């Protein structure tokens, strides 16, 4: 009987958008946590991604590989905002062990401004690496 060595996938199997929360104090950008009562996908309000988090400084958001836009509802103590990200989807072959993953190239963001001041795309390419792709200012 022959046994073959089997390599394991060492990469994170999903490309998630890294989002950091920031504010501006005396003209200087600073990381600033928010209180999130909830965070869910638009059209998926029954599936909470985050719930009852205090002073949270970053979140990871999954993009929909079957669409060119994904929206999220952020529920703060002071109200809710909706953010919609548009993007292009790129399949990426990692290895025989890991197969393909989907990477994304952010092309835009639309958002409401109840609690959010602005949304800035700082690293448009969403890959399996842990980048902060988006800054949400409040």
DRENRODREN-425490 format. One record per residue: residue number from 0; residue in three letters; x, y, z of N, C-alpha, C, O in turn. Coordinates in steps of 0.001 Angstrom, whole numbers. Last residue first. Layout:
BEGIN
REC     i    aa       n.x       n.y       n.z      ca.x      ca.y      ca.z       c.x       c.y       c.z       o.x       o.y       o.z
REC   NUM   ALA         X         Y         Z         X         Y         Z         X         Y         Z         X         Y         Z
...
! end
This chain:
BEGIN
REC     i    aa       n.x       n.y       n.z      ca.x      ca.y      ca.z       c.x       c.y       c.z       o.x       o.y       o.z
REC   137   UNK    -16112     58332     11843    -17333     58670     12597    -17074     59844     13481    -17972     60286     14198
REC   136   UNK    -15024     56575      8963    -14835     57698      9903    -16178     58010     10559    -17230     57960      9921
REC   135   UNK    -13729     53621      8007    -15009     54271      8258    -14762     55325      9333    -14351     55016     10451
REC   134   UNK    -11606     52437      5571    -11685     53210      6808    -13063     53845      6887    -13507     54519      5957
REC   133   UNK    -10674     49346      4179    -11648     50424      4257    -11528     51115      5602    -11368     50470      6638
REC   132   UNK     -8711     47426      4382     -9091     47895      3057     -9904     49183      3104     -9836     50007      2193
REC   131   UNK     -6215     46343      6100     -7328     47258      6345     -7636     47891      4996     -6917     48774      4529
REC   130   UNK     -5471     42878      5414     -5274     44304      5194     -6455     45081      5741     -7563     44554      5839
REC   129   UNK     -4545     39955      5680     -5311     40779      6627     -4978     42261      6472     -4280     42832      7309
REC   128   UNK     -5027     38157      2610     -4157     38767      3612     -4976     39721      4471     -5999     40237      4020
REC   127   UNK     -6631     37342       596     -6674     36534      1815     -5723     37059      2882     -5620     36466      3956
REC   126   UNK     -7790     40584      -563     -7183     39267      -752     -7296     38482       551     -7971     38907      1489
REC   125   UNK     -8940     43311     -2176     -9265     42439     -1044     -8738     41055     -1376     -9174     40426     -2341
REC   124   UNK     -7681     46318     -3208     -7633     44882     -3474     -7862     44092     -2193     -7084     44187     -1244
REC   123   UNK     -7693     48988     -2199     -8825     48467     -2983     -8841     46949     -3167     -9915     46356     -3271
REC   122   UNK     -7115     50436       619     -6461     49336      -111     -7560     48649      -912     -8287     47816      -370
REC   121   UNK     -8913     52477      1270     -7469     52734      1353     -6638     51660       651     -5558     51958       139
REC   120   UNK    -11841     54092       842    -11170     52849       432     -9677     53142       406     -9220     53963      -390
REC   119   UNK    -13715     55632      3324    -12581     55775      2412    -11998     54393      2122    -11699     53626      3038
REC   118   UNK    -16579     57273      4320    -16003     55949      4079    -14918     56126      3024    -15162     56697      1962
REC   117   UNK    -17753     59501      6927    -17276     59190      5580    -16704     57777      5544    -16394     57176      6573
REC   116   UNK    -19428     59469      9216    -19058     60730      8587    -18626     60493      7139    -19074     61194      6231
REC   115   UNK    -22107     57611     10541    -20892     57614      9731    -20679     58994      9135    -21608     59615      8617
REC   114   UNK    -24577     58111     11528    -23460     58047     12489    -22117     58117     11779    -21128     58606     12324
REC   113   UNK    -25938     58811      9141    -26556     59006     10452    -25490     59055     11546    -25507     59948     12393
REC   112   UNK    -25355     58705      6339    -24528     59479      7275    -25261     59794      8581    -25204     60923      9067
REC   111   UNK    -24906     55916      4080    -25728     56916      4753    -24887     57572      5844    -23836     57056      6225
REC   110   UNK    -22930     55308      1130    -23258     55133      2534    -24185     56240      3014    -24244     57330      2446
REC   109   UNK    -20999     53582     -1294    -22106     54497     -1024    -22548     54247       404    -22546     53103       857
REC   108   UNK    -17950     53090     -2915    -18724     52905     -1682    -19793     53991     -1607    -19516     55169     -1831
REC   107   UNK    -15973     51294     -5416    -16735     52406     -4868    -17468     52044     -3596    -17597     50873     -3236
REC   106   UNK    -14370     49196     -6093    -14470     50293     -7060    -15276     51473     -6526    -15263     52546     -7128
REC   105   UNK    -12187     46674     -4941    -13213     47665     -4606    -13186     48813     -5613    -12122     49336     -5945
REC   104   UNK    -11739     43626     -6106    -11147     44951     -6291    -12267     45960     -6064    -13178     46088     -6882
REC   103   UNK    -11226     40431     -4574    -12114     41510     -4998    -11309     42794     -5168    -10325     43022     -4464
REC   102   UNK    -10857     36890     -4981    -10355     38188     -4562    -11269     39249     -5148    -11999     38992     -6105
REC   101   UNK    -11753     33691     -4088    -12172     34892     -4796    -11517     36104     -4159    -11613     36315     -2950
REC   100   UNK     -9671     30820     -4596    -10427     31725     -3731    -10850     32909     -4588    -10345     33093     -5695
REC    99   UNK     -9055     27398     -5439     -9292     28782     -5816     -9952     29542     -4670    -10698     28967     -3877
REC    98   UNK     -6817     25206     -3634     -7754     25468     -4720     -7841     26953     -5042     -6856     27683     -4938
REC    97   UNK     -5118     24212     -1721     -6092     25236     -1322     -7145     25494     -2390     -8246     25951     -2082
REC    96   UNK     -3572     22294     -3007     -4129     21995     -1688     -5263     22952     -1308     -6235     22559      -662
REC    95   UNK     -2763     23539     -5376     -3604     22343     -5456     -4269     22010     -4116     -5392     21506     -4086
REC    94   UNK     -3266     27088     -4772     -2416     25901     -4861     -3329     24692     -5038     -4543     24807     -4868
REC    93   UNK     -4723     29447     -5625     -3704     29459     -4578     -2724     28306     -4730     -1513     28510     -4808
REC    92   UNK     -6069     31280     -8148     -5624     29928     -7831     -4505     30009     -6811     -3449     30575     -7092
REC    91   UNK     -8739     33422     -7917     -7292     33336     -7768     -6937     31914     -7352     -7429     31405     -6346
REC    90   UNK    -11236     35379     -9542    -10824     34087     -8993     -9301     34004     -8979     -8644     34459     -9915
REC    89   UNK    -12322     38523     -8843    -11233     37845     -9532    -10946     36506     -8862    -10463     36481     -7730
REC    88   UNK    -14829     40989     -9256    -14453     39714     -8650    -13379     39038     -9506    -13495     38980    -10730
REC    87   UNK    -15145     44429     -8426    -14975     43400     -9442    -14456     42153     -8733    -13736     42246     -7739
REC    86   UNK    -17591     46360     -6556    -16299     45719     -6777    -16328     44841     -8010    -17388     44549     -8564
REC    85   UNK    -19144     48458     -4091    -19124     47888     -5442    -17708     47397     -5714    -16741     47940     -5178
REC    84   UNK    -20781     48456     -1006    -19504     48430     -1698    -19694     47814     -3078    -20331     46770     -3215
REC    83   UNK    -22774     50376      1083    -22766     49464       -71    -21434     49599      -787    -21006     50701     -1132
REC    82   UNK    -24007     50766      4307    -22856     50968      3429    -22944     49921      2326    -23160     48738      2590
REC    81   UNK    -26212     52391      6483    -26037     51360      5468    -24854     51747      4599    -24710     52904      4202
REC    80   UNK    -26624     52913      9992    -26171     53349      8680    -26069     52138      7774    -25868     51012      8230
REC    79   UNK    -28574     53802     12898    -28035     52830     11944    -27599     53523     10656    -28127     54570     10281
REC    78   UNK    -28015     55054     16281    -28773     54893     15039    -28064     53927     14113    -27072     53304     14492
REC    77   UNK    -26388     55073     18514    -27033     56326     18126    -27879     56214     16864    -28422     57225     16418
REC    76   UNK    -25257     52585     18707    -26111     53029     19814    -26950     54234     19402    -28075     54407     19871
REC    75   UNK    -25562     51264     15328    -24823     51886     16425    -25787     52207     17558    -27002     52111     17385
REC    74   UNK    -25516     48932     12960    -26428     49478     13966    -25596     49952     15151    -25006     49153     15878
REC    73   UNK    -24971     48767      9638    -24251     48930     10905    -25196     49618     11876    -25625     50749     11643
REC    72   UNK    -25522     46700      7000    -26198     47604      7932    -25409     47593      9227    -25204     46543      9836
REC    71   UNK    -24107     46418      3744    -24113     46069      5158    -24856     47134      5942    -24825     48315      5597
REC    70   UNK    -23964     45008       418    -24322     46044      1379    -24361     45511      2793    -24610     44328      3026
REC    69   UNK    -22146     44532     -2538    -22586     43955     -1269    -22857     45100      -309    -22078     46050      -227
REC    68   UNK    -21883     43918     -6025    -22137     44861     -4934    -22593     44086     -3705    -23333     43108     -3814
REC    67   UNK    -21829     42069     -7916    -20849     43147     -8071    -21024     44215     -7008    -20405     45277     -7067
REC    66   UNK    -22049     38557     -7013    -22618     39868     -7321    -21482     40875     -7491    -20318     40563     -7238
REC    65   UNK    -20944     36303     -6042    -21912     36122     -7118    -22557     37448     -7537    -23501     37458     -8326
REC    64   UNK    -19405     36878     -3849    -18717     36545     -5084    -19636     36350     -6274    -19163     36243     -7405
REC    63   UNK    -19899     39312     -1589    -20652     38295     -2303    -19983     38051     -3654    -19995     38931     -4514
REC    62   UNK    -17559     39696      1110    -18186     40182      -109    -18899     39017      -788    -18535     37860      -578
REC    61   UNK    -17519     39932      4618    -17489     39064      3446    -18195     39727      2262    -19299     40254      2404
REC    60   UNK    -15467     41917      6722    -16725     41796      6000    -16589     40885      4784    -15652     41039      3999
REC    59   UNK    -14324     42422      9943    -14037     41770      8664    -15362     41489      7977    -16267     40900      8567
REC    58   UNK    -13578     45363     11880    -14438     44232     11541    -13950     43652     10213    -13246     44321      9456
REC    57   UNK    -12258     47281     14635    -12208     46755     13267    -13172     45592     13119    -13534     44930     14091
REC    56   UNK    -12837     48188     17155    -11991     49031     16297    -11904     48533     14853    -11520     49284     13957
REC    55   UNK    -15382     48497     19526    -14793     47652     18479    -14069     48559     17484    -14615     49564     17030
REC    54   UNK    -16694     49349     21867    -15371     49862     21535    -14647     48978     20513    -13444     48744     20628
REC    53   UNK    -18685     46441     22127    -18351     47787     22598    -16905     48107     22256    -16019     47256     22342
REC    52   UNK    -21178     44652     20458    -19737     44844     20656    -19482     46279     21097    -20008     47220     20502
REC    51   UNK    -23703     43336     19648    -23401     43866     20988    -21910     43930     21282    -21435     43328     22246
REC    50   UNK    -22542     41394     16970    -23664     41753     17829    -23154     42222     19186    -22289     41590     19793
REC    49   UNK    -21846     40694     13563    -21365     41181     14859    -22588     41609     15661    -23556     42124     15101
REC    48   UNK    -23421     39428     11717    -21984     39222     11639    -21323     39623     12952    -20369     38988     13401
REC    47   UNK    -26575     37887     11782    -25683     38885     12383    -24230     38490     12199    -23846     37356     12488
REC    46   UNK    -28970     37295      9696    -27644     36727      9955    -26705     37801     10475    -26107     38542      9694
REC    45   UNK    -31250     38576      8993    -31392     37497      9971    -30041     36875     10352    -29982     36020     11236
REC    44   UNK    -30601     40292      6956    -30751     40860      8286    -30931     39810      9378    -30783     40117     10561
REC    43   UNK    -29825     40151      4325    -29488     39038      5219    -29595     39499      6669    -28770     39134      7506
REC    42   UNK    -30277     42453      3019    -30947     41270      2494    -30664     40026      3311    -31203     38957      3023
REC    41   UNK    -27118     43485      3998    -28398     43925      3425    -29021     42718      2729    -28360     42042      1940
REC    40   UNK    -25661     41817      6816    -25704     42091      5389    -27077     42575      4971    -28088     42135      5517
REC    39   UNK    -25006     43461      9980    -25545     42382      9161    -25534     42787      7702    -25410     43970      7383
REC    38   UNK    -24328     44201     13219    -23823     44397     11867    -24272     43198     11063    -23965     42056     11408
REC    37   UNK    -25272     45884     16279    -25369     44813     15295    -24757     45206     13976    -24672     46388     13643
REC    36   UNK    -24340     47680     18029    -25427     46834     18508    -25606     45657     17559    -26032     44576     17964
REC    35   UNK    -21173     48738     18513    -22042     48159     17495    -23091     47278     18159    -22769     46260     18773
REC    34   UNK    -19378     51484     19304    -20271     50501     19904    -21230     50028     18825    -22007     50816     18285
REC    33   UNK    -16018     51910     18097    -17443     52230     18096    -18187     51146     18870    -17683     50040     19062
REC    32   UNK    -12676     53287     18411    -13676     52235     18487    -15090     52766     18494    -15337     53919     18848
REC    31   UNK    -10483     54837     16341    -11464     55109     17398    -12564     54059     17355    -13298     53959     16371
REC    30   UNK     -7356     55998     15291     -8239     54841     15375     -9182     55069     16554     -8743     55448     17640
REC    29   UNK     -7110     59282     13960     -6842     58322     15023     -7850     57176     14947     -9015     57359     14593
REC    28   UNK     -5724     61941     12187     -6540     60728     12072     -6127     59761     13177     -4946     59450     13324
REC    27   UNK     -5755     65283     13256     -5000     64028     13182     -5967     62843     13134     -6901     62753     13931
REC    26   UNK     -7183     67602     13760     -6546     67451     12461     -5747     66174     12274     -5118     65995     11232
REC    25   UNK     -8250     67082     16327     -7291     68179     16118     -6494     68012     14825     -5287     68249     14794
REC    24   UNK     -9082     63971     15265     -8965     64775     16479     -7877     65814     16252     -6719     65469     16014
REC    23   UNK    -11218     61979     13441    -10178     62998     13326    -10235     63859     14580    -11281     64408     14925
REC    22   UNK    -11542     58385     13540    -12075     59735     13686    -10909     60698     13515     -9752     60281     13453
REC    21   UNK    -12329     55007     12472    -11438     56133     12732    -12232     57404     12987    -13425     57487     12693
REC    20   UNK    -12259     51527     12129    -13045     52700     12512    -12114     53807     12988    -11222     53575     13804
REC    19   UNK    -11594     49355      9360    -11183     49990     10604    -12032     51226     10859    -12471     51892      9921
REC    18   UNK    -12078     46325      7756    -12624     47661      7981    -12157     48166      9338    -12309     47479     10348
REC    17   UNK    -11176     44104      5269    -10833     44609      6594    -11301     46050      6717    -10965     46894      5887
REC    16   UNK    -12987     41740      3553    -12627     43159      3586    -12352     43556      5028    -13195     43366      5904
REC    15   UNK    -11616     38514      2962    -12548     39367      3693    -12052     40805      3662    -10849     41060      3735
REC    14   UNK    -11341     35605      1304    -10905     36991      1217    -11972     37869      1859    -13095     37957      1363
REC    13   UNK    -10588     32434      2733    -11556     33443      2320    -10913     34815      2263    -10048     35144      3075
REC    12   UNK     -8832     30597      3881     -9588     30192      2702    -10543     31258      2152    -11247     30990      1178
REC    11   UNK     -5538     31460      4574     -6917     31675      4985     -7801     31418      3766     -7538     31980      2702
REC    10   UNK     -3146     28866      3852     -3728     30184      3645     -5125     30262      4239     -5807     29247      4386
REC     9   UNK     -2228     26341      3923     -1776     27210      5002     -2358     28613      4886     -2091     29463      5735
REC     8   UNK     -3468     23197      3331     -3601     24589      2923     -3222     25478      4106     -3827     25380      5173
REC     7   UNK     -1133     20509      3465     -2306     21208      3960     -2301     22634      3466     -1242     23209      3211
REC     6   UNK      -178     17711      1447        81     19041      1986     -1236     19644      2478     -2310     19325      1967
REC     5   UNK       412     14426      1905      -639     15366      1552      -351     16692      2249      -292     16771      3476
REC     4   UNK      2232     11825       538      2214     12959      1463      1153     13942       992      1040     14235      -198
REC     3   UNK       682      8679        18      1242      9913      -528      1203     10987       546       274     11055      1351
REC     2   UNK      1351      5319       441       785      6528      1045      1465      7742       445      2693      7809       379
REC     1   UNK       591      2158      -870      1364      3389      -980       619      4531      -305      -592      4683      -465
REC     0   UNK       845     -1170         0         0         0         0       894      1239         0      1838      1338       785
! end
